[in-house]
């Protein structure tokens, strides 16, 4: 049996559902499809990172490809150019440090990854530029005494940076 309450509730819910679906479609329309991903690590090579620069390039390309998954369609959209400007690994990867009290603002040992993501359209037209600086506690990669600790720290920085780039590019 249909009551006035049911009719009233349905009439109020219908516009809300229409607006929600329009917002969802609008948000999907704003996400650009990425046609290609290029990572430039020439600054790292100049800073003396050697073979690690190539490993960072390959790692960041793989992370971005995985992160951007559905929006990545080769040749169908703008190119995502990422210039890695610097990678900074703190000399101490142990936990704690600083000797400060919790909440006192004492800095922890942190690693940083500085990059700039640029979406480039047809005719080399710059669509958007996003400077990305990610900072991760050096201790997040695990115990400092592991033989592969530096690689684990780099991997963590690459993953975090790729996640932020995805957030900026995809919205």
C-alpha positions as CSV (number, residue, x, y, z in Angstrom):
1,X,0.0,0.0,0.0
2,X,1.4,3.4,-1.0
3,X,1.2,6.1,1.6
4,X,1.8,9.8,1.5
5,X,5.1,9.3,3.4
6,X,6.3,6.9,0.7
7,X,5.4,9.3,-2.1
8,X,7.0,12.2,-0.3
9,X,10.2,10.3,0.5
10,X,10.5,9.2,-3.1
11,X,9.9,12.7,-4.5
12,X,12.6,14.0,-2.2
13,X,15.1,11.2,-2.9
14,X,14.8,11.4,-6.7
15,X,16.5,14.8,-7.2
16,X,19.3,13.8,-4.8
17,X,20.0,10.6,-6.7
18,X,20.0,12.5,-10.0
19,X,22.5,15.1,-8.6
20,X,24.7,12.4,-7.1
21,X,24.9,10.6,-10.5
22,X,25.7,13.8,-12.3
23,X,28.5,14.6,-9.9
24,X,29.9,11.1,-10.3
25,X,29.8,11.4,-14.1
26,X,31.3,14.9,-13.9
27,X,34.2,13.6,-11.7
28,X,34.9,10.8,-14.1
29,X,34.9,13.2,-17.0
30,X,37.6,15.3,-15.3
31,X,40.0,12.4,-14.9
32,X,42.3,12.6,-18.0
33,X,43.5,9.5,-19.7
34,X,47.3,9.5,-19.7
35,X,48.9,8.6,-23.0
36,X,52.5,8.0,-21.8
37,X,54.7,8.2,-18.8
38,X,58.2,9.5,-18.9
39,X,60.5,9.8,-15.9
40,X,63.6,12.1,-16.1
41,X,66.4,11.3,-13.6
42,X,69.2,13.4,-15.3
43,X,69.5,15.6,-12.2
44,X,70.1,12.5,-10.0
45,X,72.7,11.3,-12.4
46,X,74.4,14.7,-12.2
47,X,74.3,14.5,-8.4
48,X,76.2,11.2,-8.5
49,X,73.4,8.6,-8.0
50,X,74.9,6.4,-10.7
51,X,73.1,3.1,-11.3
52,X,70.6,4.0,-8.6
53,X,69.3,6.8,-10.8
54,X,68.3,4.2,-13.4
55,X,66.7,2.0,-10.7
56,X,64.7,5.0,-9.4
57,X,63.6,5.8,-13.0
58,X,62.4,2.2,-13.6
59,X,60.8,1.9,-10.2
60,X,58.9,5.2,-10.5
61,X,57.7,4.3,-14.0
62,X,56.4,0.9,-12.8
63,X,54.7,2.5,-9.7
64,X,53.0,5.2,-11.8
65,X,51.9,2.6,-14.4
66,X,50.3,0.5,-11.6
67,X,48.8,3.5,-9.8
68,X,47.3,5.1,-12.9
69,X,46.0,1.8,-14.3
70,X,42.6,2.6,-15.8
71,X,43.6,6.1,-16.9
72,X,46.6,4.9,-18.8
73,X,45.9,4.4,-22.5
74,X,49.0,4.5,-24.6
75,X,48.8,7.4,-27.1
76,X,45.3,8.4,-26.1
77,X,46.0,11.5,-24.0
78,X,48.6,13.8,-22.6
79,X,52.0,12.6,-21.6
80,X,52.9,12.6,-17.9
81,X,56.5,13.8,-17.5
82,X,58.0,13.4,-14.1
83,X,61.4,15.1,-13.4
84,X,63.0,13.8,-10.2
85,X,64.8,16.8,-8.7
86,X,66.3,15.1,-5.7
87,X,66.4,12.2,-3.3
88,X,67.6,12.7,0.2
89,X,68.3,9.7,2.5
90,X,69.0,10.6,6.1
91,X,72.2,9.2,7.4
92,X,70.4,7.6,10.3
93,X,67.6,5.1,9.7
94,X,67.0,4.1,13.3
95,X,63.8,4.9,15.1
96,X,63.3,7.8,17.5
97,X,66.2,10.2,17.5
98,X,66.3,13.8,18.4
99,X,66.0,13.2,22.1
100,X,62.8,15.3,22.2
101,X,59.6,14.5,24.0
102,X,56.6,13.2,22.2
103,X,54.7,16.2,20.8
104,X,57.6,18.6,21.4
105,X,58.2,19.1,17.7
106,X,61.5,17.4,17.7
107,X,62.3,16.2,14.1
108,X,62.6,12.6,13.3
109,X,65.0,11.2,10.8
110,X,63.3,11.5,7.5
111,X,63.9,10.7,3.8
112,X,62.6,12.9,1.1
113,X,61.8,12.6,-2.6
114,X,61.4,15.8,-4.7
115,X,59.8,15.6,-8.1
116,X,57.7,17.7,-10.5
117,X,54.9,16.0,-12.5
118,X,53.8,17.8,-15.7
119,X,51.0,16.9,-18.0
120,X,51.9,17.8,-21.6
121,X,49.3,17.8,-24.3
122,X,49.4,18.0,-28.1
123,X,51.9,20.5,-29.4
124,X,53.9,20.5,-26.2
125,X,51.1,22.5,-24.5
126,X,51.5,22.3,-20.7
127,X,48.2,21.3,-19.1
128,X,49.3,21.2,-15.5
129,X,52.4,21.1,-13.3
130,X,52.5,19.6,-9.8
131,X,55.5,19.9,-7.6
132,X,55.6,16.9,-5.3
133,X,57.8,16.6,-2.2
134,X,57.3,13.5,-0.2
135,X,58.8,12.8,3.2
136,X,58.9,9.4,4.9
137,X,60.4,8.5,8.2
138,X,63.7,6.8,7.6
139,X,62.7,4.0,10.0
140,X,59.6,3.1,8.0
141,X,61.6,0.8,5.8
142,X,62.4,-1.6,8.7
143,X,65.4,-2.3,10.9
144,X,68.4,-0.2,10.0
145,X,70.7,-3.3,10.1
146,X,69.1,-5.1,7.1
147,X,71.5,-5.3,4.2
148,X,68.9,-3.9,1.7
149,X,67.7,-1.1,3.9
150,X,68.7,1.7,1.5
151,X,66.8,0.0,-1.4
152,X,63.8,-0.5,0.9
153,X,63.9,3.2,1.8
154,X,64.1,4.2,-1.9
155,X,61.2,1.9,-2.7
156,X,59.1,3.5,0.0
157,X,59.8,7.0,-1.3
158,X,59.0,6.0,-4.8
159,X,55.7,4.4,-3.8
160,X,54.7,7.4,-1.8
161,X,55.7,9.9,-4.5
162,X,53.8,7.9,-7.2
163,X,50.7,7.8,-4.9
164,X,50.8,11.6,-4.6
165,X,51.3,12.1,-8.3
166,X,48.3,9.9,-8.9
167,X,46.2,12.0,-6.5
168,X,47.2,15.3,-8.2
169,X,46.7,14.0,-11.7
170,X,43.5,12.0,-11.1
171,X,42.0,14.3,-8.6
